[in-house]
Amino acid sequence: MKLFGSRNQRLLNEMLPTVEAINALEPELARLSDAELRERAVALRERVHTRRRERGYERLVEQAREQRHGGERELAQETLEKAAEIEQQVLDEVLVEAFALVREASKRTLGMRHYDVQLIGGIVLHQGKIAEMVTGEGKTLVATLPAFLNALLGHGVHVITVNDYLARRDRDWNAPVMELLGLTVGVIQQNMSNAERQRQYACDITYGTNNEFGFDYLRDNMKVSRREQVQRELYYAIVDEVDSILIDEARTPLIISGAAEEATEKYYIADRVARALKPGIHFEVKEKEHQVLLTEEGVEAAQKLVGVDDFYTGANMDWPHHIDQALKAHHLYKRDKEYVVRDGEIIIVDEFTGRLMPGRRWSDGLHQAVEAKEGLKIKEENQTLATVTIQNFFRLYTKLSGMTGTAQTEAEEFHSTYKLDAVTIPTNRPLIRESWPDVVYRTAREKMRAIADEIERVRTLGRPLLVGTIAVERSELLSDILSRRGIPHEVLNAKHHEREAHIVAGAGQLRAVTVATNMAGRGTDILLGQKPESPQDLRRAAEWVQEVFWHKGMQRLRPEQIAELTPEQARERLEAFAAEGTAHKVRAFIERYKLSLTLEDLEALDADGRRKALWKALKAAGIKDELELYRKTEPIVTLLEARENVGRYFEGGVAAIGGLHVLATERHESRRIDNQLRGRCGRQGDPGSSQFFLSLEDDLMRIFAPERVGRILERLGMVEGQEISHPMVTRAIERAQKKVEARNFDIRKNLLEYDKVMDEQRKLVYEMRNNVLEGADTHRMIVEMIEDVVGDACDTYVSDQLIESERDYAALCEWANTRFGVQIDPSEIEGKPAAEIERRLVEEAKDVLARREAEMGHEAMRTLERFLLLQKIDEKWKDHLKGMDQLRSGIGMRGYAQEDPKLAYKKEGFQLFRQMMASIQDDVTSLLFKLRLVTEEEERMLGRVWRGSATETHGPAKTSAERRTRRRPAPQLAAVGAEASARAAERRARAQGRGEEPERAQPVHVGPKVGRNDPCPCGSGKKYKKCCFGR
């Protein structure tokens, strides 16, 4: 840590001259009027564009576009990187003035001036790094600095946060700053229309959630017109709570899916089977691996229950999957923890934030299994139409940065996955939060009782509490306990998220108790109550004093009367009441146990001194049991401190009596999430404290800590209610968390490795689509496809590798006639080399194509080409995704055959991709010669070519969110002369020849340096298109 700190400090020191330069501009900008400030910002934007143009940026971008359309992808990427370097140089030159302008605008519109440490945070973000800033240090305001600077380029900046509420709040908060400087600010919300999304994305800066940006990316790549797409280029993203989005949610890909045909009855049968099977005999539950595994006895029993002889033949092969999902639904997915049931539907609870995700669905049949478990109506399963992982989506941005309070624990993963370095930003004020040692109990029941006792104790002191739980059911259990004890409290969980802002706003007031799941109002400051001045505050203070200090011999306070007094009068009255009550209770305690102590003795000591003096006196009085000593001592120590807190509260509000206390009821799987919970208190120099209450029955300890820990502690002679403080237990907790973190990292790494295959394929397909949409030379693409399919046909029928008697010239000529309408007599090509025949057929096909274009007209032909390419790319890509899903679902079994599943997935996925690309070529070249324009009336009769409801998926095991049906109208084109009969003729032609479907080459354009039909430069002897083409 010392070495890291020194490196971190060096980075911070390098930024100090820039900060000083920004500060030096402040007086000059302060003298400008609002109009002059705006003019200065507009002039800065023009200067950025001028410098960029002078350095050849636009020339490089145009060059990259031509390279991409020409198939030179790698070269285009290198050119774009050079262009990006020019932009960064220009921005670095104007950073000082840009940041100074934002600070001045913020002072005028928000009344907030960026601190020097916030300027440092802004510089770190602009550099494409993660700024680790302690919770409450103003990350939302920091984002305005790099957002404005990078928006000057005109590409658009995306500021990404964890939910719609925060996106809207941050946009509304920061918009006045940007608007004063002449920039536009938008926000993306879940239910926006396509037109509204286009307007929001057209803004200079756009706020939104990672899900919305990711799904819009996928949806855009399903659109058939550039005009329908909503996003611009993915240039610069600032990710708030970057650890939550890039780490926690990275285990869950974004998926858009449509309905697949699947009988729902199977789910109900599988559910009945799962209920009948017995744990330990028929299946094993592996909570650590999140799996339920059928034993051999389980498979046999399940086969009998279903009524089939063998699961692993023919139509029965999907039964093991259905039963596996049903077992998971019963034994790994708990109601009110992973999901809730509302209005007859399963609603997923986000495992990271505790929020409900209405409309989202688990995929792969899991959601249907949970519906069957709960006896609900089952909705149909979905088929993937488009998908991307969080990791690969964010890697599409030219520049990425993020902010969080907890980055260093995951620094290695940030660097390896996203090439992001984390820089720790110092706090503006010293951090004075206290972290008290963990308290561990043997059972969950003892722990919950101790938590309730601790809540009562802290409330006695007047301090507010935030009680963190890890699940809805735990928060409701604790709420029931507090209600039975008569402790007023608020519950903040997935069932009550509508009231989140209201609950969080009051969570820092005197004696407030807020029970919260993981969400804990993250992103919203819990503001501490100020010293009491309003009638409401005075009434609250009077209720506190009345409840804590009243005894039978005293007249009761009337809070409504105290509320009518001045703060000074109320303080005097309440302090006197507290002093009288304390004296009576302490003296009664001393007399009861005949202690050799006086009230004055105790008042002269601090809290620890009082505790020691009382223990000593009670021991002398004959009480030896430590648990008993603690239970008798703590109420008196707390009472004395509470009396002192009455005066402190009137002097400085809640901060003066210790601030917010965070009480966590369980350790989370990740130490980082524990730190986030701790970070809810002690913000911006406020006091605060945090403590974890644990038990050996907690999920983390039960699943990951060794059983011997519990056995050893039992041998130590623990009694019920006794807390544990043992180094071995602390180490066990740390080891358990490290195990979980390592497991989760492996899950994310594994997902990324598998998706790496899909990512490259997705980029190629989406690039091909976008080239078509952008008006690339579709005619050139068609000609290349013709060359490929002709080359394949020649390889099949007349390859030079065949002896003359095996060459089938007649079959090739019939194929050419059926495919292109090219009429060649077999005698004209007999005996000629395959390359010459191939050239002849290609030229003949191009001539037919030229005649068709002359008949239809140039524009009509281009429209036909674009339509065919888009339709077939989309159709085949959807089928390919289904094939890849099926490949992925079974690839894990290859490990049993001593084969690396990842290598097998990569190899076979590449083969499937080549087949898909060949199928696109096949269909496009076939249909292009058989389609004609139709009238509008005919088009209406033919209807639509694309219908499908899209479902968005993102959740613990691929979740989903239903979307309205989107339809894509067909251009005024239709097949003439039945495509089916044309294909039948082709099959007959092939049957007369070799009777084989030739292997297709993958037509991915990687550059013109080697022709498709030239020998492959790798030396294999094969044609380039048959070997390394596209790799």
Secondary structure, DSSP 8 states (H G I E B T S, - for coil): -HHHHHHHHHHHHHHHHHHHHHHHHHHHHHTS-HHHHHHHHHHHHHHHHHHHHHTTHHHHHHHHHHHHHTT-HHHHHHHHHHHHHHHHHHHHHHHHHHHHHHHHHHHHHTS----HHHHHHHHHHHTT-EEE--TTS-HHHHTHHHHHHHHTTSS-EEEEESSHHHHHHHHHHHHHHHHHTT--EEE--TT--HHHHHHHHTSSEEEEEHHHHHHHHHHHTT-SSGGG-------EEEEETHHHHHTGGGGS-EEEEEE----THHHHHHHHHHHHS-BTTTEEEETTTTEEEE-HHHHHHHHHHHT-S-TTSGGGTTHHHHHHHHHHHHHT--BTTTEEEETTEEEEE-TTT--EETT---TTTHHHHHHHHTT------EEEEEEE-HHHHHTTSSEEEEEES--GGGHHHHHHHH---EEE---SS---EEE---EEESSHHHHHHHHHHHHHHHHHTT--EEEE-SSHHHHHHHHHHHHHTT---EEESGGGGGGHHHHHHHTTSTT-EEEE-TTTTTTS------S--SHHHHHHHHHHHHHHH--TTS----HHHHTTS-HHHHHHHHHHHHHHHHHHHHHHHHHHHT-S--HHHHHTS-HHHHHHHHHHHHHHTT---HHHHHHHHHHHHHHHHHHHHHHHHHHHGGGGGT-EEEEESS--SSHHHHHHHHTTSSGGG--EEEEEEEETTSHHHHHHS-HHHHHHHHHTT--TT--B--HHHHHHHHHHHHHHHHHHHHHHHHHHHHHHHHHHHHHHHHHHHHHHHTT--HHHHHHHHHHHHHHHHHHHHH-TTS-GGG--HHHHHHHHHHHH-----HHHHTT--HHHHHHHHHHHHHHHHHHHHHHH-HHHHHHHHHHHHHHHHHHHHHHHHHHHHHHHHHHGGGGGGT--HHHHHHHHHHHHHHHHHHHHHHHHHHHHTTEEE--HHHHHHH--SEEEEEEEE-STTS--EEEEEEEE---SEEE-S-HHHHHHHHHHHHHHTT-------------TTS-TTSB-TTSSSSBGGGTTTT-
